[in-house]
Amino acid sequence: MKVLSRKGLPSIAYRDDGAGPPLVLVHGVGAESRSWDEVAARLGGFRVIRLDLRGHGRSDPIRGSIRAEDFARDVTDVMDALDVKAARVAGFSLGGAVALALALGAPRRVEKLAVISAVCGRTPEERSRAAERVEFLRKNGLAAIAESNRERWFTDAFRAAHSDKVEARVQQLLACDAESYQESFRVFSTTDYAERLHEIHAPALIATGEHDGGSTPRMARLMHERIAGSTLEILPGLRHGLLVEAPERVAALLDRFF
């Protein structure tokens, strides 16, 4: 990995692999660029650019309050460092919100957009539950939230057959800088671009798992309805952890779309 140093801003670690049209992959909260490993390995024909968002992986920690637009700045600064004017962009979970922020704030940088397992258009009840989880995290810490994520992220069959992969994802979460994770989780839990989706004109793919209890199919359909000309994919039988449980299906979707 390489590191982009920025004056007055956190340094950002990133990877730049392969050749072809540039494709930027943005990970979820409490993860890092390696979360895309099994997907990226299946994406031949692209220049695949992955970064650790601030507060994640080998990038500098978060200190203070930030917004999704600050994460989007991490993406465009890496693109600038690599002299990439525009790219296909795929974001997972928090990364989906970052991808939307990028498409809204710097539309000329986004040739095509894939939003995977992202949250948008929360109901009042969903906003209330999200606020409760933010407060629970603040009071009880990472370990308390990590265990419940096993069932939120992965199907029963996958947990039974691939306990090593489930454990690796949980340990990745537990290794996060606590302050960085709490602020990133707050951004994930409060960012909502539902009322601005009509401003996005890039070709877009919206995808989520059929049984994702947070990034629900209803939210995916809302994004699909409000982004003109977008494509919708609901992946049968899956929950939130698509990059770990179904990398071949995610890669096939991205390869076909991009």
N, C-alpha and C positions, 0 to 999 in steps of 0.2 A: 504494500500500500504506500501511497504518497501522502504528503501532508501539505495542505494549503494554509500558509500563515497569512493572517489578515490584521492590519493595524486596528486596534480597538475592538476587534470581534474575535470570537472563539476560532481557533484553528480547526480545520476540517480535514479528516482523513478520507481518501477516496481511492477507487480502483478504476482503471481504464484498460479494457481488454478487448481483443478482437478487431476486426476490420469490417467496414460497411457503413450503412447509415447509422448515425448515433442514436442510441436508446438509453435513456436515463431511468434507473430503477430506484425507487424511494421506499425505504422500509417503514415498519410500524413502530409504535411506542414500545420502549423497552427492548428493542431489537438492535440490529446493525446491518451493515451491508452484506454480511455473510448469510443473512436470512434468505437471500435470493440465490444462494449457491446452486441449488438443485434446479432452479428455473433457468438461471443464466447458462448453465452447462448445456441446456437443450435449445438455446437460442443462437444457432449458427447464422452467419451472414450479417450480424450486427456488430457495431462498435458499442460494447456494453459498458456503461459508466455507472458506477455505484458509489455512494458516499455514506459515511456515518454522519447522520445529522448531529448538530451540536448536542452535547449531553449524552451521546450514545457511542459505544464502541471506543475507537481510538481518538475521537474528536474531543475537544476541550469541553468541560462541564458547563452547564447552564447555571448562571447566578443572576437572580432577579427574574422579573416577569417578561415573557415574550409572547408572540403571536404566531399563527401559522405562516404569516407573511415573512417572519424572520427565518423560519425553516426554508421557505421558498428562496430567500436570499442566499442561503447556503448552497442551494442547487445552482442558481444562476452564477454565483461566484466560481463554482467548480467548472461550470460550462465555459465561463470567460477564461479561466486559467488554461483550459484545453483548446481555446479558440473554436468553440462550438457555438455557432450563431443560433441554431435551432435544432430541436431533437424530438423524437418520439419520447413520451414520458409516461411511465407507469408507476402508480403509487398504491401501496397496500395499507389499509387501515388508516393510521395517522398520515401515512404517506399519501393516501388518497386525498385527504384534506389539503396536504401540501401541494399536490398536483393541481387541484382545483384552484388554490391560491395563485399558483404560477400561471395557469391558463387565464385567470381573471386579471392578474396584475401585470403580466408580461406576455400577452397572447402571441406575439411574433416569435417567441422562443419555443412555442409548442406546436409541432407539426401535427401530431396526433396524440390523443390522451386516453389512457386506460385507468379507470378508477375501480379498485378492487377492494371489496369488504370495507367500504368507507361508510361513515355516518353522515346523514343529511336529513333535514326536515323532521327533527324530533317532535313528538307530541308533547304537550305539557307533562304528561305522566312520565315519558321517557326523559325529559329534561330533569324532572325531579329525581328519578332514579340515578341519573348520571351525577347529579350534585351530591347525592348520598354516597356514591362510590368515591368521589373526590374527597369528601370529608372522612370517610372510613379509612382511606389511604393515609390521609394526613394524621389521623389519630393512631393508627395501628401499624403502619409501615408496610414495606414491600412483601415481607414474608406472609402476611395475613392475606394479601390479595392474590399472591402467586398460586396458592393451592387451589383456590376456586377456579382459576383459569384453566386448569387441566380439563375440566368438563366443559367449560365455555368454548374452548378452542377446538377440542378434538372429539371425534365420535368414540363411542364405547369400543367398537371393534378395533379402531386404530390404537387406542390406548392399550388394549390387551395385546395386540400383535407387535407394537412398536414402542414399548415403554422406554427404550433408550432414547428415541427421538423426542418423545414427550418430555422426558427428564432433562434433556439437553436444552430444550426451549425454556423450561422453567428455570434452570440454572442460569441461562443467559439473562433472564429477567432479574433474578436475584443478584447478579453481579453488577447491576446498574448503579451508578451514583444516585443515592436516594433523593437528593434535592433536584437533580436533573429529571429523574423519573416523575417525581411529583408534579413538576411544572409542565413536563411534556404531556402527562396524563390529563392535567387540567386543560391544556390546549385541545387535546383530542376530545375531551368531554364537553367542551363549550363552543367549539368552532362549528359554525353552520352557515353554509352558503346557499341554502335553499332558495332564498329570494333573489339571488343573482345568477342562477344557473342559465337563465335565458340569454345572458351576455356571452356565453361560451359558444364559439362558432367552429372550433376545431373538431374534426371527426373524433368521436368519443365511443369508447367501450365501457359499459358499466357491468360489473360482475359481483356476485356474492354467493355464499353458500345457502342452500335451501333452509337449513336449520340454524343459521347464524342469529343468535338472540340479541346481538347488539347492533350489528350492521345488517339490518333485516332486509328481506326481499321487498317489503313495502318501501323502504328507503331507496333501494336500487331502482324500483319502478318509478318513483318520484323523480329521481335524477334523469332517468331515461325519458320520461315525459317532458321534462323541462329543458333538456339539451337537445335542440333540434337535430334530427337525423342520426341520433346515437343508436348504438346497438346494445341490447340487453342480454345477459347470460346469467341464469340462476343455476348453479351447479348442484345437481341432485344429491341428497343425502349428507351434505357436508355442513360443518359449522364454521368457525372463524379461521381456523389455522390452515388456510389453503396452501400457503407456501411450503409447509412442512408435510401436510397429509396428502396433497394432490399436486405436486410440482409439475408433473407431466401434463396434467389437464390445464393448469395455468399457462405453462409454456406453449401448449398447442393453441390456446386462445390468443395469446399475444403474438405468436408467430403468424397466425392467420390474419389477425387484425392489422398488424404493423407491416 
